[in-house]
């Protein structure tokens, strides 16, 4: 039994197709088929049902699959351990980020890491904070920049790097536009324009309203602060924005801090508090923690 046979077997299982598995592995399909047939001969039982339009596991194949995956993972772990001990970093790291943190020099951070560790492949994905946290816990992402509510999700350690006060922004002809501030209670009585659920800013707003026994009237949701500002400028409601975003359409909007209580949002570097991380991911997390400003101890 060879590792290559197990690798091909897992790939065909995941793709439900010999053709797709061969493309994923960058090998010819006949070679994939031949190796899996050899594995089946060695085990004495068919592992895959080829009779349908898609390839399916047999009962024996389903029993063998977790062992095949475990064997491949063990070999990869051994390689990573040797690389770590010899000072050579290679592998793959995935970093997630929300898409409106221009004040963090993420490209510069990654460029420096790549210069020092050119054999590490890096993937950057953008999503909302809730999805990024889920990806961290599932191991699909190694580290991420999240917008947080009051507390980080369970199982995730964070280093806050940016903290901003939340502001209410409205068209200059809005009845409340002349105020210097707006209370949370007065804000909750307005038609609001907000980021959707799953974002840290929305979590801050919802948690504060729930604590005060208020129910915010969300009239419009959009995924990016510039879109919120645009909707508010057209008179469609009061936008809830981080302070840095109030400069957007500043000539068309009146902006004021939210008070009683004051609301503050945080952006944090986040990683799994527990669970295996490869040396490349650990190195990137350490570099990011050292390079970025910290607003407090990691939690």
C-alpha positions in Angstrom: 0.0 0.0 0.0 1.4 3.4 -1.1 0.7 6.9 0.1 0.0 7.8 -3.5 -2.8 5.3 -3.7 -4.4 6.7 -0.5 -4.0 10.2 -1.9 -5.8 9.3 -5.1 -8.5 7.4 -3.3 -9.2 10.4 -1.0 -9.2 12.8 -4.0 -11.7 10.6 -6.0 -13.9 10.4 -2.9 -14.0 14.1 -2.4 -14.5 14.9 -6.1 -16.9 12.0 -6.7 -15.2 11.7 -10.1 -12.0 10.2 -11.5 -11.8 13.0 -14.1 -12.1 15.8 -11.5 -9.7 14.0 -9.1 -7.1 13.6 -11.9 -7.4 17.3 -12.7 -7.0 18.3 -9.1 -3.9 16.1 -8.7 -2.5 17.2 -12.0 -2.1 13.6 -13.2 -3.6 11.6 -16.0 -6.9 9.9 -15.3 -5.7 6.3 -16.3 -3.0 6.6 -13.7 -5.5 7.5 -11.0 -7.7 4.5 -12.0 -4.8 2.1 -12.1 -3.5 3.1 -8.6 -6.9 2.7 -7.0 -7.5 -0.6 -8.7 -4.1 -1.7 -7.2 -5.2 -0.5 -3.8 -8.5 -2.5 -4.1 -6.6 -5.6 -5.1 -4.3 -5.3 -2.0 -7.3 -4.9 0.3 -9.3 -7.6 -1.5 -12.5 -5.5 -1.7 -13.9 -2.7 -4.0 -13.7 0.7 -2.4 -15.6 2.7 -5.0 -18.9 2.0 -6.7 -18.4 3.1 -10.4 -21.8 2.0 -11.6 -23.6 5.4 -11.4 -23.0 8.7 -13.0 -21.0 9.7 -10.0 -18.4 7.7 -8.1 -19.6 6.6 -4.6 -18.0 4.8 -1.7 -18.8 1.2 -1.0 -19.4 0.1 2.5 -15.7 -1.0 2.7 -14.6 2.3 1.1 -16.5 4.3 3.8 -14.7 2.3 6.5 -11.3 2.8 4.9 -11.7 6.5 4.1 -11.0 8.0 7.7 -7.8 5.8 8.0 -6.6 7.0 4.6 -7.1 10.6 5.6 -5.4 10.0 8.9 -2.4 8.5 7.2 -2.0 11.4 4.9 -2.4 13.9 7.7 0.2 12.0 9.8 2.7 12.2 6.9 2.1 15.9 6.4 2.5 16.5 10.1 5.8 14.7 10.0 7.1 16.8 7.1 6.0 20.0 8.9 7.8 19.0 12.1 11.0 18.3 10.2 10.7 21.6 8.4 10.2 23.4 11.7 13.2 21.8 13.3 15.4 22.6 10.4 14.2 26.2 10.2 12.6 25.8 6.8 9.0 27.0 6.5 6.8 25.8 3.7 3.1 24.9 3.3 0.0 27.0 3.0 -1.6 29.6 5.2 -5.1 31.1 4.7 -5.8 34.5 6.2 -9.3 36.0 6.3 -10.3 39.6 6.5 -13.2 41.9 6.5 -12.9 44.3 3.6 -12.8 47.8 5.0 -9.7 48.0 7.2 -7.5 50.1 5.0 -5.7 51.5 8.1 -4.1 48.1 8.6 -1.2 47.5 6.2 -2.1 43.9 5.5 -0.3 43.8 2.1 2.9 45.1 3.7 2.6 42.5 6.4 2.2 39.7 3.9 5.0 41.0 1.6 7.5 41.0 4.5 6.4 37.4 5.5 6.7 36.3 1.9 10.3 37.7 1.5 11.4 35.8 4.6 9.4 32.6 3.8 9.1 32.3 0.0 8.1 28.6 0.1 4.8 29.4 2.0 1.7 29.8 -0.1 -0.7 32.4 1.2 -4.4 32.7 0.4 -6.4 35.8 1.4 -10.2 35.5 1.7 -12.8 38.2 2.4 -16.0 37.6 4.3 -18.1 38.9 7.1 -16.9 38.5 10.7 -19.3 35.6 11.7 -18.3 33.5 8.6 -14.6 34.2 9.2 -14.9 33.1 12.9 -16.7 29.9 11.8 -13.9 29.3 9.2 -11.3 29.7 12.0 -12.9 27.2 14.2 -13.3 24.7 11.4 -9.7 25.0 10.4 -10.4 26.4 7.0 -8.6 29.7 7.9 -5.5 30.1 10.1 -5.9 33.7 11.2 -8.3 36.5 10.4 -9.1 40.1 11.0 -12.6 40.3 12.6 -14.9 43.1 13.6 -16.0 42.2 17.2 -18.9 42.8 19.5 -18.3 42.8 23.2 -16.7 39.4 23.4 -14.9 37.2 20.9 -16.6 34.0 19.8 -15.8 30.9 22.1 -12.7 29.1 21.1 -11.0 32.1 19.4 -8.2 34.1 20.8 -7.9 37.8 19.8 -5.6 40.7 19.8 -7.6 43.9 19.4 -5.7 46.3 17.0 -8.2 49.0 16.2 -11.0 50.5 18.4 -13.4 53.1 17.0 -16.4 55.0 18.3 -19.6 54.4 16.4 -21.3 57.4 14.9 -24.8 58.2 13.5 -24.7 59.8 10.0 -27.7 61.3 8.3 -28.6 63.6 5.4 -28.0 67.3 6.2 -31.7 68.1 5.9 -32.6 65.3 8.5 -34.5 66.7 11.5 -31.8 65.6 13.9 -28.9 66.8 11.8 -28.2 69.8 14.0 -27.4 67.8 17.1 -23.9 67.3 18.5 -24.7 63.7 19.7 -27.5 61.3 19.7 -28.6 58.9 22.5 -29.0 55.2 21.8 -32.7 55.5 22.6 -33.2 58.4 20.1 -31.2 56.4 17.5 -33.4 53.3 18.0 -36.5 55.4 17.1 -35.1 56.2 13.6 -35.1 54.2 10.5 -31.5 52.8 10.5 -29.1 51.9 7.8 -26.7 49.2 9.1 -24.3 46.5 8.3 -26.0 43.1 8.3 -26.1 40.6 11.1 -22.8 38.6 11.4 -20.7 41.8 11.4 -19.0 43.1 14.5 -20.5 46.6 14.1 -24.0 45.2 13.9 -23.3 43.0 17.0 -22.3 46.1 19.0 -25.5 47.9 18.0 -27.8 44.9 18.7 -26.1 44.0 22.0 -26.4 47.6 23.3 -30.1 47.8 22.2 -30.9 44.5 23.9 -29.2 45.6 27.1 -31.3 48.8 27.1 -34.5 47.0 26.2 -34.7 48.6 22.8 -35.4 47.2 19.4 -33.6 49.0 16.5 -35.6 49.7 13.3 -33.3 48.5 10.6 -34.6 49.9 7.3 -31.7 49.0 5.0 -28.7 46.7 5.3 -25.6 46.8 3.2 -22.2 45.0 3.4 -19.9 48.0 3.3 -19.8 51.4 5.1 -19.4 53.4 1.9 -22.8 52.0 0.7 -24.4 52.8 4.1 -23.1 56.4 3.8 -24.6 56.6 0.3 -28.0 55.4 1.4 -28.0 57.8 4.3 -27.0 60.7 2.0 -30.1 59.9 -0.1 -32.3 60.3 3.0 -33.1 56.6 3.4 -32.3 56.5 7.1 -29.6 57.1 9.7 -26.4 55.2 9.0 -24.5 53.6 11.9 -20.8 53.9 11.0 -17.4 53.5 12.5 -15.8 56.9 13.1 -13.3 56.5 10.3 -16.1 56.1 7.8 -17.8 59.4 8.6 -15.4 61.1 6.2 -17.2 59.3 3.4 -19.6 61.9 1.8 -18.8 64.3 4.6 -20.1 67.2 2.5 -23.6 65.5 2.3 -23.9 64.0 5.8 -24.1 65.2 9.3 -22.4 62.9 11.7 -22.5 62.7 15.5 -21.3 60.2 18.2 -23.8 57.8 19.7 -24.0 58.4 23.5 -25.7 57.0 26.6 -24.0 54.6 26.2 -21.2 55.4 23.9 -20.7 52.5 21.4 -17.3 51.3 20.4 -16.4 48.7 17.8 -13.2 46.7 17.7 -11.2 45.1 14.9 -8.9 42.3 16.1 -6.4 39.8 14.9 -8.0 36.4 15.6 -6.8 32.8 15.7 -7.9 29.4 17.1 -7.3 29.3 20.9 -6.8 25.5 20.7 -6.1 23.0 18.0 -3.3 22.1 15.6 -1.6 24.9 13.6 1.3 24.3 11.2 4.6 26.1 11.7 3.9 28.4 8.8 0.6 29.6 10.3 2.2 29.9 13.8 5.0 32.0 12.2 2.6 34.3 10.5 0.4 34.8 13.6 3.5 35.6 15.6 4.7 38.1 13.0 1.3 39.8 12.8 1.0 40.1 16.6 4.4 41.7 16.8 3.9 44.0 13.9 0.4 45.3 14.6 -0.6 47.7 17.4 -2.2 46.0 20.4 -5.0 47.5 22.5 -4.7 45.0 25.2 -3.7 41.5 26.0 -4.8 38.6 23.8 -7.8 36.8 25.2 
